[in-house]
Amino acid sequence: MTETAEPGTALLVAGILIFVLAYAAIASDRVPKSAVAVAGAVLMIMIGIMDQHHGFEHIDLNVIFLLVGMMVLAGLISETGAFQYLAIVAAQRTGGNGFHLAVALSVITAVLSAFLDNVTTVILIAPITLVVARQLHINPVPLFIAEILASNIGGAATLIGDPPNILIGSAGNIDFAEFAAHMTPPILIMLPLFLVSLRWMFGKQLAVDPVHAAALAKLDPAEYITDRRGLKIGLAVLGLTVVGFLIHGALNWEPATIALGGAALAILLLRANPHKAFAAVEWPSVMFFVGLFVMVGGLVELGVLDAVANFIRDLTQGNVFATAALTIWVSGIASAIVDNIPFAATMLPVVQNLEAAGLNPDNILWWSLALGADLGGNATIIGASANVILAGIAEREGHKIGFGQFMKYGVPVAIVCMAISTAWIWVRYVAFA
């Protein structure tokens, strides 16, 4: 929080009101969420909650440029026909069965999200989903929702899987191996349960006409590759980018630097038109994040999120498990409302203070924050970066995912995952510690 005077009651009420009204407008699905977020950010600056300089300081450029870089890279690879090829192969391997296809795409999404980061994964998986849905003549929205949920579950497993994890790893001085050792086991419990639940969640929505399934089986996936040289270069650059993500800590490079470097290298090697390459960026989603970061920054300046964080410390009175459990649930609920990246960033100093007070044995609070922020983000369409990006791509292709529509599936999944997380923390770090 910047050094500013304590906000007056009127300013505090105004700031909260702006955020609540903006959130309600976004939830209504009647106005563009990017415009609402930017308008809310501008209003917070105009009424004096913070000046423009401090407002823009709250924008996490590492996240913004990570998104831009990976969108450009994914767009260049998409032009080679690679995603169409993978879509046809995936659909053929499942025999055109809608439920099996949803499971296969969810597994691919979860695994890639752990090693590639969930934002990059949904950018790559979206065109695959669109192609196979068109081939099978089914609505891609259930597949998109399943992929969003799977991306946040799988992304929770590793240090680079979800943007909040990068923040947590840096603040807690936790390396890739240690993070994976503590976070992967509970994810391996949640993921199979989630996959089984897909049949219950979507049921007949994934029914495929046998005629379309038979027609799909006759297709030759290789025919969809339109640029073999470009494909080899694109995949090579993507591979280098993934390696960069895995070793970014040792190199002291931020993920955005690696993503932008990969995008620039691909443009140069493929001799791509920069105007066309950057047209692949989902700019409304990017601007939504810009506005959201500033609005949440306004709440930080007003002390609202600090009050939420301090509530945890005061309520638990030094009980380690109670502090960890409350961290999971407060982080999960808050992340569903304000996006998990800025909230996780706000919680970092709180956890560090609790750690100094001896309430963080075995990094229990870091794992609790990661589980709550990552999995709670599944509750709403704006709860995590991957949600916003994939929803934006879907809307651009004419398949809007409604706020309430997503919550119908996201809220139960988030609650079950956080319940499992709470039980895991108790068993792993308290009962048998």
Number of C-alpha atoms within 10 A of each C-alpha: 14 9 6 10 8 11 15 11 10 8 16 18 12 16 27 18 12 18 22 14 13 22 19 12 16 21 17 14 14 9 11 13 26 21 16 20 25 21 17 25 27 17 17 27 21 12 12 13 25 19 14 15 9 17 22 18 13 21 20 16 14 14 20 17 18 20 26 22 24 27 28 27 31 25 22 23 23 20 16 20 21 24 24 23 20 21 22 25 19 21 27 20 13 16 16 26 18 25 22 19 23 26 23 18 22 27 20 18 28 30 20 21 28 24 21 24 29 32 28 26 27 29 23 22 22 20 22 23 28 22 19 25 22 12 18 25 14 19 15 21 23 20 25 26 25 24 30 31 27 29 33 31 34 30 34 33 29 27 29 26 30 32 27 27 28 22 19 22 21 13 15 16 8 17 15 15 10 12 22 18 11 17 20 17 12 21 21 13 14 19 19 12 13 20 19 12 14 20 17 9 14 18 13 11 16 23 16 17 14 13 10 15 20 14 12 20 16 9 14 11 19 14 10 16 18 14 13 12 10 22 20 14 16 28 16 14 21 21 14 15 23 20 14 21 24 17 13 17 16 9 10 8 13 16 27 20 18 22 27 21 19 25 26 19 16 24 19 12 12 15 10 13 11 12 8 12 19 19 13 17 21 19 17 18 21 21 17 21 25 22 26 29 26 28 31 27 27 30 20 20 25 25 16 15 19 17 11 15 21 12 13 19 20 10 12 15 10 15 11 19 21 17 22 25 25 22 27 29 23 20 28 31 25 21 27 28 20 22 29 30 24 23 25 23 15 19 20 18 14 16 24 17 13 16 17 10 10 11 21 20 13 11 16 23 26 27 24 27 28 31 32 33 35 35 37 34 34 34 26 28 29 28 26 30 28 30 27 23 28 26 27 23 21 20 14 12 11 9 16 15 19 18 16 14 14 23 18 13 20 24 18 13 22 26 18 16 26 25 15 17 25 23 13 17 21 18 12 13 15 13 10 7 9
